[in-house]
């Protein structure tokens, strides 16, 4: 067993059995936290903005990955016609 420290659930800070609603809520929370407009309004330094933009990109990629993964799972569970 090899643990992927950059896995999408870990990036979002959630367990892999989190519900879709929990994932969506956490994604929105992290986007608000790391969004450039929010940070600019707080007057954070430019160096922090660069790191926050990278973090926001990682959060978005993680969310997209989970959505795609769950979409494939849902299709594989559907009964054959």
LINKA-V250843 format. One record per run of one state. SS is the DSSP state (hx for helix, st for strand, lp for the rest). FROM is the first residue (numbers start at 1). LEN is the number of residues. Records with the same first field share a line. If there is no record, write none. Layout:
SS=FROM-LEN + FROM-LEN
This chain:
lp=1-7 + 13-7 + 35-1 + 43-3 + 78-4
hx=8-5 + 20-15 + 36-7 + 46-32
